[in-house]
Amino acid sequence: RVYDVPQCGAAYTLAQLQNVFAAHAVEWNLMGRDRPWWSVLSVAEYDQGTAPSENTIRTFYESGRKHVDRVLADLNLAPPLH
């Protein structure tokens, strides 16, 4: 089977797509191991080489909750209860 990817102006086989995804999986695993906070939210305060403070972690998770709430609102779905 061939998958049409209009954004790329090309079509790819599953084997070709698996190679691309495998390369990305390697990068995500390395970033998750070496820079876990920064690999999710790429801002300087999460790329200090040490574990972030409790307050920074709280801010990190709160930003995720706000993002999910915005996405759900865009989809006309109710946000989860926190």
Secondary structure, DSSP 8 states (H G I E B T S, - for coil): -EEEETTTTEEEEHHHHHHHHHHHHHHHHHHHHH-HHHHHS-SGGG-SSS---HHHHHHHHHHHHHHHHHHHHHTT------
